[in-house]
């Protein structure tokens, strides 16, 4: 993980608050944060705002992107999974979504083939790059 070339998450708070006002029935607003260094090297994170608190995910340094297609879909799929499995832990759900999407950037095609175990391994700080399938 690195903060180099990363996007400032707190700078999105005003936008997220405005979205909550525009859509008053929304319980959470979420966005991904991409810092573009080159076509194959980005930083990747995300934020979630629940109307009271801004949650920030760790920022990952993805140095060997092979395919960005499906990055947003894998983020939302990971977020849905996280919110279902940890309904009272928005931070963990967001962290899962960002880690799942981070791994998807290293997989060809538009489907995320990473397992829950691989995502949780990355969430725990193991970014060794050795993904076992």
ChimeraX attribute file (.defattr): number of C-alpha atoms within 10 A of each C-alpha:
attribute: neighborCount
match mode: 1-to-1
recipient: residues
	/A:1	12
	/A:2	12
	/A:3	14
	/A:4	13
	/A:5	14
	/A:6	19
	/A:7	19
	/A:8	13
	/A:9	19
	/A:10	12
	/A:11	9
	/A:12	16
	/A:13	16
	/A:14	10
	/A:15	12
	/A:16	21
	/A:17	17
	/A:18	11
	/A:19	17
	/A:20	18
	/A:21	12
	/A:22	10
	/A:23	12
	/A:24	10
	/A:25	8
	/A:26	12
	/A:27	10
	/A:28	17
	/A:29	17
	/A:30	17
	/A:31	17
	/A:32	20
	/A:33	21
	/A:34	17
	/A:35	20
	/A:36	14
	/A:37	15
	/A:38	10
	/A:39	12
	/A:40	15
	/A:41	15
	/A:42	22
	/A:43	23
	/A:44	27
	/A:45	26
	/A:46	22
	/A:47	23
	/A:48	24
	/A:49	21
	/A:50	16
	/A:51	16
	/A:52	8
	/A:53	11
	/A:54	20
	/A:55	18
	/A:56	19
	/A:57	23
	/A:58	18
	/A:59	24
	/A:60	23
	/A:61	22
	/A:62	21
	/A:63	15
	/A:64	12
	/A:65	18
	/A:66	16
	/A:67	16
	/A:68	18
	/A:69	16
	/A:70	18
	/A:71	23
	/A:72	18
	/A:73	16
	/A:74	25
	/A:75	25
	/A:76	20
	/A:77	17
	/A:78	24
	/A:79	23
	/A:80	17
	/A:81	17
	/A:82	21
	/A:83	19
	/A:84	12
	/A:85	12
	/A:86	13
	/A:87	12
	/A:88	11
	/A:89	12
	/A:90	21
	/A:91	18
	/A:92	19
	/A:93	22
	/A:94	30
	/A:95	28
	/A:96	26
	/A:97	29
	/A:98	31
	/A:99	28
	/A:100	28
	/A:101	28
	/A:102	29
	/A:103	24
	/A:104	28
	/A:105	25
	/A:106	22
	/A:107	19
	/A:108	15
	/A:109	14
	/A:110	16
	/A:111	13
	/A:112	23
	/A:113	16
	/A:114	20
	/A:115	14
	/A:116	13
	/A:117	10
	/A:118	20
	/A:119	23
	/A:120	15
	/A:121	15
	/A:122	21
	/A:123	19
	/A:124	10
	/A:125	10
	/A:126	12
	/A:127	16
	/A:128	8
	/A:129	9
	/A:130	8
	/A:131	14
	/A:132	8
	/A:133	7
